[in-house]
């Protein structure tokens, strides 16, 4: 075996082969698999990295040639001595410490890293100041225990995923939401956490990067009622297998084990009645910014940040949560809304009773119309009710209205109009339910006065 200054060919081949994968004669660094590299690129990167990894070893020209021949050119069966073929798969596999997941002779990439603090051997199980923090933030002990049970379950079952997510809400700032999220992220590992300022990337076309994380923290979460983003988010929370798309690649089916944590300074009134994918915690308290106890709470936040900046304290907290006995009512797969009913959840339920459909029905009732142009319906939904244009058909279908495209008002092209089920439209005229062939144009002109339009927005 060629050896030079204790730097063996096996050693450097093992190292270099663990840094890259290849596919279609291109190479990819395992930490940046979206960037294609040429062979020359890879060889240059390997030389620099080997110089950093083995500062005492001398890389002779002969040794370098032998290494590149073995890991790139030669065909052999030693997996640790050759840059493997990538099958295109990327997944988060907690508990599996290898970066390569071998399957049928090729490899998928594992994005999960074991957090450094878990390597430490600790005998203590100590929550530290976390218990004091959640006691100050959460309104009741039941809510604090529910959050800690959720956190403990996610850590105890790290390769699995819960089917609901905590939603931390407070109308005031400075209530500790970011600090608590930071501690949770440290427990899972910052390298295993995706933190976003909204849900746009998570619900967008290329969401694979977020879904390849173990923990996803979405701050300032706000959605429109009934939006496609909301439906996508629900799927992200509950579905274990999903179709995702990466730039430059075909959509593929992946397994994801994400757990989600949301925050907002706005009450999420966009949630539907009986929503079981979120539990909203009102974490407002008098220690908020400008509150009577702001100084004391600020000191607590400072102690938390300092305490958990030390890996030994994180390891002790992790041990405590891993040993935590969960409540009999806790279920990570189905949120018990009856047992964990809170004033905030009841308030959201009452607000959800007045849905967008109800508001649209009331707006149309105030107009007192039987026929209405599509453009006017869109304006009501978008400008008065805060909905989106794409919701028009679904909302009007729910109300039992029908849509027709026909010519009216003296124009020579068809326009869309909606009409109640008890009237019929034919040849530009209205029949039934008090109508006997009234021209659509004349009718619409009579019911769209400025006063009536103002009434809709009243």
Secondary structure, 3 states (H helix, E strand, C coil): CCEECCEEHHHHHHHHHCCEEEECCEEEECCEEEEEECHHHHHHHHHHHHHHHCCCCCCCHHHHHHHHHHHHHCCCCCHHHCCEEEEEEEECCCCCCCCEEEECCEEEEECCCCCHHHHCCCCCCCCCCHHHHHHHHCCCHHHHHHHHHHHHHHHHCCCCCCCCEEEEECCCCCCCHHHHHHHHHHHHCHHHEEEECCCHHHHCCCCHHHHCCCEEEECCCCCCCCCHHHHHHHHHHHCCEEEECCCCCCCEEEECCCEEEEEECCCCCCCCCCCCCEEEEECCCCCCCCCCCHHHHHHHHHHHHHHCCCHHHHHHHHHHHHCCCCCCCCCCCCCCCCCCCCHHHHHHHHHHHCCHHHHHHHHHHHHCCCEEEHHHHHHHHHHHCCCCHHHHHHHHHHHCCEEEEECCCCCCCCEEEEECCCCEEECCEEEECCEEEEEHHHHHHHHCCHHHHHHHCC
